[in-house]
C-alpha cells in the first residue's frame, strides 16, 4: 500500500477509535510530576511567608525562621512583638501553608515508602539499557503467543524489548520492557523502533494490530513487521496496512496438525530444524547486500556448498518473488536476493561471513561429516 494511503487509513482509524488520554502513558511521568508539584508548592508557600515577614519588619534570618516555624507548627513563639498585622499574616500563613505543607510532605513520604522512587530509577536504568540496543526485536503484546515468540527469540540469542499495557505481564521479566500502549508513537520510539530489526504484533484485537502496523510502518518504512491475525479475513487487511507478514496461529496450528497426521517425519524434521535450540543444524536465510563480494557472481563460480559445507536449498531473486529450489550453478546472485541454506551453525555462520561486505578470504569453511555436501548429522549439545 502506498505511504499516502497508509497515512489516510491511520487518520481514519483515529476518527473511529480516538486515543484515550493516558492509556499509553509510560511510567515515571506521574512520579516526577507529583514530586515536582510537592516540592514546588512547598517552596512557593515558604517564599510567601519569608517575603511577608520581611515586609512586616523581620530581617532575612528571622523571617525564614518565623516562616518555617509557622509552617512546621513547632510554635516556639514570636521573634518580634505580635502586632495585629503580624497576627493576621501569621494566621493566613497557617491557613494556607500548614495544610499545603502537611499534604505535600505526606505525598513525598508516601512516594518514597511505597517504592515509587525505586521504580522510577529502575525505569530510568531500563530506558538507558534500551537506548543502547540495536538490531533487536520489539514484541508488542505479551500474552500466550507473545510469550512463546519471546522465549524462542531469547533461546536463539536475539535481543527483545517487550511492550505491554498490563504491568503484571512484564514486571517480572529480566528482559528490557516498557509498560505502555504500543499503538502510540512515543512508546514505539522509546522501544527503539528506529534501531530495531523487526516488530512482532500480538495485540488483543485486530483493530489495535492494524493501527500498530500503520504507526510502525509510518515510523520505519523498512522495518520487518510480523502481525498476528485473529481471523483469516484480517490477514489481507494487515498486509495492506503495511505488515510484512500476517500470521494466524489457529490456521498454522491446524495445518501443522494435518501435516503430522499425513507426513509425520517431514513435519517433525522441519519442526526440529526451525525450533529445537538444542540441535546444531539450522535452516537460515542469507541475504546478499549490494556491496557483498558475492553480488553479481554465479553459484558455479563461487561454489558455496564446497567452501562452506552448507547445502543451498533455494534461491529467491527478490522480494515477493517465487523461490527456485536447489538453484543451478548458473544462478547469478543479484543484490537483494536471498539464499536458503541448511547446515550446522558453524557452516551457516561461515556462509554468512562470505556474503557479508567484509568477509575476508573465501577460504574453506567447516565441512559436513562425510564431505562438504554429504547429509548433515544432528548433534545434540550437552
Secondary structure, DSSP 4 states (H G I P E B T S, - for coil): --HHHHHHHHHHHHHHSPPPTTTTPPTTHHHHHHHHHHHHHHHHHHHHHHHHHHHTT--HHHHHHHHHHHHTT-----SS---HHHHHHHHHHIIIIIHHHHHHHHHHHHHHHTTHHHHHHHHHHHHHHHHT--S-EEEE--SHHHHHHHHHHHHTT--EEEEES-HHHHTT-SS-EEES-TTSHHHHHHTTTTT-SEEEE--SSHHHHHHHHHHHHHH-TT-EEEEE-SSSTHHHHHHHHT-SEEE-HHHHHHHHHHHHHH-HHHHHHHHHHHH-TTBSEEEEEEE--TT-TTTT-BHHHH-HHHHH--EEEEEE-STTPPEEES--TT-B--TT-EEEEEEEHHHHHHHHHHHSTT-------PPPTTSTTSPPPP-B--
